[in-house]
Each structure stands twice: as C-alpha cells, then as structure tokens.
Amino acid sequence: MTSKNVAPFGSWKSPITSEIIVSGMIGLGGIALDGNDLYWLEGRPSEGGRNVLVKKTSEGKSSDITPQPFNVRTRVHEYGGGSFLIAGGTIYFSNFADQRLYKQKPGGEPEPLTPEGKMRYADAILDSDRNRLICVIEDHSNVEIEPENAIVSISLESGEITILVSGSDFYSSPRLSPDGKQLAWIDWNHPDMPWDRTKLWVAEIDAEGKLAQGTCVAGNGEESICAPLWSPNGVLYFVSDRNNWWNLYRLNPETGAIECLHEMEAEFGYPHWVFGVQPYRFQSEETILCTYDRGGSEQLATLNTKTKELTPISTSFTSISSLKVWENVLYFIGSSPTATAQLVRFDLETGEQNVIARSSNLEIDPEYLSAPEEIEFPTEGGKTAYAWFYPPKNKDYEAPAGELPPLLVRSHGGPTAAASATLNLRYQYWTSRGFAVVDVNYGGSTGYGREYRQRLNGQWGIVDVDDCANAAKYLADAGKVDREKLAIAGGSAGGYTTLAALTFRNVFKAGASYYGVSDLEALAKDTHKFESRYLDGLVGKYPEEREIYIARSPIHACDRLSCPVIFFQGLEDKIVPPNQAEMMVEMLEQKGIPVSYVPFEGEQHGFRRAENIKRALDEEFHFYSSVFGYTPHW
C-alpha cells in the first residue's frame, strides 16, 4: 500500500485543476423533440459563452445547427430561458446580440422574423392553425419607463406582432390547448415575485385569433402557481404551493374545481427564475412523468392521473430536469454526486440509460471526489436549517495529526434558490486541496416548502447570514473544521450574504464576493424590472423603510469589517452593477484592509468565458492561501 504525503490541509496538490475544469466544459439544457430528431442547447465557455443548438437525428448523427456568430439566448427578465422552439424541422430562436427572433429552415441560414427594435421574446409556442407563434414579449422601447411585458402573437409570414393580453407587470407560460381553442397563461404584478403570488388564466380564442375575456382559474390567494400544461385530452394541469409545497393540481373541466393529484411534502415545481422549465410531462392521458425535490435531491416518478398513485423510478441521478418524452423513451438532463450534467436517454420499459452528451468528458478517479453529506443544524429561534457538507478528500495526501481543515462556506444565489447534491467540480477543486466545503440551504431556500422559503421575508441579511454562520460554528463545534480558518463565498444574492456575514458577524476570517450586493439601497434604485421590487419582500418597502436598507448594507458598516475580501465582477452586469463592488473596494482600501478586485470585461451576471472562470477560481484559491498561510503543492 502506497503511503500518503503528509501536508497541511489547504496545500495539497490536486489533479482537479482550473484548466481541466474549464477545458471542454459545456452547459447543457433546453431539450426539444421534433419527430424523431433530438435537439439540445449547449453553452460553450470556449466560444465566449455562446449557446448553440445541437441536433441528433434518428440515425444517430449529431451536428451543430446554430452557425457563428449566432447565440441562442434571450434576455427577457435578464435571466432568459425559453429561447427557442422547433417545429417541422424549422427553428425559431432569440439571438443574443440583437434580441430579434430568427427563423431557420432545415439546412438553411437564420433569417430575421421580427423587426429591428428593442423587443425581447421568450417562451414561444406554435399556433399551427393560425400560422403564428405565441410568446412573451418584453418591450424596452421607452427608456423613460419600465419595460412593458405582454403575451403576443407573431405572424410566421410577415413577422407582424399582435398583442393578445397585456396590463400585468409580468407574464409567463402561454400554453395552447390541444384543440387550439384555449390559451392558458400565468401573470403577476409588483411587488410580488413569481414564487410569492401568481395567477393562472384561461381564455377562449375567437375566429380571428383574438382572446376573449380571460378567466382567473387559480391563484386568488397566497399562492404561487407555475408550469401549466394541458393533457392530451385538454385538461389543464399546474403546480401550486397552496398546501405549503409545490404539488401537482388540475382543473376539473366539468365542475371547475381544483384537485390535488398527490399531496406530499415535496416540491414538484420550481422558482420561476427562467422561462421554459417544465418539471412534468404527459406520457399519456393517464400517466405523468414528473420530478420532485426534497431538500436538494430530486426523484423521478410516474403519477397516475386516475388513481393518483405516485411511483418512484430508480435512476442514478439526484438532479433531473428538462423532461421530454416520446412514447416509452424519456430524455432529461441528469447529474449526481459522482457525475456532472448529462443528456440522458431513459427507456421507461427496461430502465436502460444511455448518455447522449456530457457537460464534461473529464474522468476523475473517485478517490479524489468528496461525497456530499446532508446535515441539519440548529439555528436562531430554535429552528433547524440544512446544508450539504463536503469533507476534504485526496487519495495522495493526509494532514498532520491533530490538524483540522479550513472551511469554505458557500451561500447560494437567488436568494430564492437552493444548493443541490450534484457533482460540482469547483467544489471538488477545493476539497481535493484539503478544504472542507459546506453548501448552505439557509432559511429562504427552495426545496423545503413555502413556510421555509418565507423565513427570509423581511429578514434578508439576517436569517441567511445567521444560518451560514451557524453552519460553520456547528461544524467547528463538531471538530470537523478549524474554527480559526473559516471563509465564506457566494455569488449575486449569495455575494450579499457573504459580505453581510463578514461585516455583521465575527465568525469568518476571509471571504469572496462574486458580483455580490454591498448596497441594498443602490440595488433597489438601480436594477432591472424583474427584481426591481424583490427587496420589498426581502427587506422592506423602499423608500418608506430606507433605514433598514442602510442598516443592512455592508457598505455603510465598513468600520465593522476587519478581514480580507476578494471581489469578482462582470463589467456588463445589469443585475448587480459594477459600482456595487467598486464602492466597497474603495472603502476597504481606505481602511487598509487586504482587498482584491478582479473585474472582467464583457462578462455579465455570472461568468461564461472559460478564461474568466479559470482565473476567478485560481485567484480565490491564492487569496485564501495567502490569508491562511498555505504554500500550495502545485
């Protein structure tokens, strides 16, 4: 047996390098079926983050469909999603550079369908009877007011745009009934976010293609509705959290009554950050294929619409999304603690799994991979919070006797989102070097029901910060990490939690903010429409409760921050503008606190280019090595 090298935690040499992580790495998503042809979307850091449609024919041949320089990505709500539609071999997609819709016939080049202008489009469906698309539009023409959202039709002959329904602040999920006679959709208004309160509407379509007066069929109370879908026979199904959990419901076509299909303490839905997410599909009128989430681990299942019996389907995956079904074959994007995202063909009769595409072809010895451990820990008010803990692991190294590892606490973005138990090579980068990592599902996270999600209402910067700090203290008290070497890092909303924890709690010794918020008031006054009233629920009404914004903003309490911080920022970020980081950096420099600022030209909210992803990871590692006094064994 080969003896291990003895070296301090945090200094170990690892085969999981930043170069390996970004080389050949792609994002997978947006599965579509068109007859026997399979399509999916690949986000390619090696091509500057360009999103490319890939097609695999029934003969098994795969090829890129999207030519340079086109980039299949919409900016509706800034987060996008639902950026393309395929029907009869013809592709309709949003192009990132100009946000116009394009039409690409088989074997042809993309041609613009919509006119030049400041319109954005998402979530398109085909209305074949009327030779048109129906989609969400976001109109940025008038810079003096907020962008205006609506559901419109777009003629496939002329590109003419006709408004079908407008007047609400936001729309999503236009869904045409199988007979083409009804349209369902979801809307909501400021200050609600779609996970707070939404409404589900249905309207008849008249002979001229216009909508009759819509009827709100669900969502008149404290209820978040998502993912409407018509069954093959024209029954409207949807997901609602009216019982505290996002469960599946349907509208009885005869009585109009709402029926729960299977009441369960699990999430069959999702927070609507992006368009085009559908967590269930019909295999037949009687069989639904669905996923449900319990605390960051997802399960595939069938649900019988007659008996309401839920039957789990065994797979090797803990994250399953982008479901598409064709007869007895299911396609999805799956990942697990030992596998990065994969496009999977799953035979529903035999259970056979075949991988069609991988987000990474990197093969890593499992002896370098840390398996996540689900932990529950006590937090403020006698409550319990949750996290995934990754202990250090590297088959070549061990630490000196009695030494404990440094801990990197990860605070996820959103904040209405969740950490999941899937293979994240960026986490393994740390654990294989001798760091422990804990990915915290603080109060406000999804996956634990509406009540848990609402813990953050009015408490952002308090509950999330307490939970992250208490996760670190819990692990230190258990003797699993070094109490004197605790760091915290997060992106976007997680960056705010990071900065607030470093400023208002005396727990952490260093931190990293990725495009994080330092000034809540500046964010309230300078962000995009979708999130422009998000803070009403998370913090308080602005400007009426301005004093809360000031009190919880790290930038106004720099005198309380006394540990090193590194900032990473995209210079074209419209969600958290660069001045958020730059103001904080300037004040810390004036105090003489070690601080580093790493800006990236051409990047927005989240980094898409391989060279920037690589640089950020290595810069953060070197920053902690300097703070904690490690000499890496490269």
Secondary structure, 3 states (H helix, E strand, C coil): CCCCEECCCCCCCCCCCHHHHHCCCCEEEEEEEECCEEEEEEEEHHHCCEEEEEEECCCCCEEECCCCCCCECCCCCCCCECCEEEECCEEEEEECCCCCEEEECCCCCCEECCCCCCEEEEEEEEEHHHCEEEEEEEECCCCCCCCEEEEEEEECCCCCEEEEEECCCEEEEEEECCCCCEEEEEEECCCCCCCCCCEEEEEEECCCCCECCCEEEECCCCCCEEEEEECCCCCEEEEECCCCCCEEEEECCCCCCEEECCCCCCECCCCCCCECCCCEEECCCCEEEEEEECCCCEEEEEEECCCCCEEEECCCCCEEEEEEEECCEEEEEEEECCEEEEEEEEECCCCCEEEEEECCCCCCCHHHCCCCEEEEEECHHHCEEEEEEECCCCCCEECCCCCCCCEEEEECCCCCCCCCCCCCHHHHHHHCCCCEEEEEECCCCCCCCHHHHHHHCCCCCCHHHHHHHHHHHHHHHCCCCCCCCEEEEEECHHHHHHHHHHHHCCCCCEEEEECCCCCHHHHHHCCCHHHCCHHHHHCCCCCCCHHHHHHCCHHHHHHHCCCCEEEEEECCCCCCCCHHHHHHHHHHHHHCCCEEEEEECCCCCCCCCHHHHHHHHHHHHHHHHHHHCCCCCC
